[in-house]
């Protein structure tokens, strides 16, 4: 096969159209990582609160919905503890915890939709302060997507819990 036949368009169309199709496909392909790597983590500032109050408000918000906190992960402490072993400097966090929980109803709905959605459970919300902005407390969570009723329900639950926690943290 000659190199010119690689670029020959089908149906006798000029080679320009074939090359244009390849260029267009390459441009689209280059844009895919941007779309795939879209922001799937939401971070929200907790105004007028300290870390401890924001952490407790988040736990209270989760429990007020009848959910049980299954795990408190001291993420910032883990980064500090392992920094020297990894040849890294100080953690970017002053405080950082990940709070995990699950809704049995929502978990059941998710896995009935697709067994692989087990990977979405448990849900988690992080609360943290960074060295770069020590006065600012943040909540962050992964967006499960909107591809099914279960994922929409999980997104709405996370938004509701964080919204309630922000209000609780403000009044503490």
N, C-alpha and C positions, 0 to 999 in steps of 0.2 A: 504494500500500500504506500503510495507516494505521500509526501507531506502535504501536497496540495489537496489530496482527497480528504484529508482530515478536516479541512475547513470548507469543503464543498457543501453547499446547501442542498437539501433534498428537493425534488420536483423541479430541478433546473433553475432554482432561484439563484440570484447572484451570491457569490461567496460573502459579500459584505453582510448580508442578512444573517448568515450562519455565524460569522465572527461577532456580529452585534448581539446575537443570542448568547454566545459564550461569555461575552463581556458583561451582559446584563445578569446572567446566572452568577458570575463571579462577584459582582457587586452585591447581589442579594445575599449570597453566601457570606460575604464579609459583614453584612448587617445582622445576621442571625445571632452571633454571640451577644450582641447588644440587647436583642430582644429576649434571648434566653436568660441572660444575666440581669434581667430587669430587677428592680429593687423588690426583693421578696421578704425583706425585713423592715418592720415599721419600728421607729424609735420616737418616743414622745417624751418631752420634758415634763417634769413634775415641778410646777412653779410653787415657790414659797414653802418648801419642805426640806427636811434633812433626810439622810439615807435611812436611818432607823425608822422614822415615821412612815416613809414611803414603803419600806419593806413590810412593816406591820399592816399598813393600809392594804397592800396587795394581798397579803394572806387573809385578812378579814374579808376582802372583796370576794375572793375565791370561796371561802367557807360560807359566806352569806348566800351563795348560790347553791348551797347544799353539796358542794364538791369537797373532796379531801385532798389536802396537799400530800403528795406521795414522797416528795424529796426536796430537800433544800441543798443545793450544790454550791459550796463555797468556791466559786470559780476564780475569783481574784486571789484568794489564799493559795489555790493550786498553782496559779501562774507564778506567784512569789516563791513558793516552795521549790519549784522545778527550774527557776530561771538560771541558777548557777550550773545545774547539770546540762542545760541546753546551750550554755554560753551566751545567755541573753541578759539584758539589763533588767531593771525594775519593770514590773507589770505596768501596763498603761492605766490600770485601775487603782483607785484608792480603796474603793469598796465595789464588790461585784458578786452577786448571788443569782443563781438560776432557780426559780421555783417551778417545780413540776407538779402537775395534777391531771386528773382525767375525769371525764364524764362517762359513766357506763353507757348511758343512752346514746351519746354522740359516738363513742367508740364502736358500739354495735352497729350503728347506722353506717359509719365509715367502712367497716370491714365487710358488711353485707353488700355495699356498693362495689367494692374491689378488695380482695384479700390483701393485696400489697399495701393498702392504706393503713395497715398496722403500723407502718413506719411513722405515721403522723401522731401516734400515741406514745407516751403521754404528751399533752400540750405543755408548753413551758413559756414563762415570761421571765425575763431578766430584769434586775434592778441594779443600777450601777452609777458610780461617779468616776470620772477620769482625772488623771493628773493634769491633763490639758485644760479641763474646765471643772475644777474641784467644787465649785459652788453649785453646780447643776446636777440634779438627780434625774436619771432617765429610766424609763421602762422601754424594753424592746422585746419584740416577739416575731416569730416567723409567720408569714401569711401562708395558710395551707392552700390557697388558690380558690377559684370559684367554679371548678369543673364539675361539681356535683352538689346535691342537696346537703350531704354530710360536710363537705368542705365549706360550703357557704355557712352552715350552722356553726362550724368551728371558728370561722372568721368572725362571725357576729358575736360568739361567746367571748373570744379574746378581746374584741373591741369593747364589749359591755363591761368585762371585768376590769380592764385598764381604765376605762372612763370612770367607773365607780371608785377605783383605787385612787385616782387623781383627786377626786372630790374629797374622799376620806383623808388623804394626806394633807390637803390644804387646811382642813379644820382641826388638825391635831396640834 
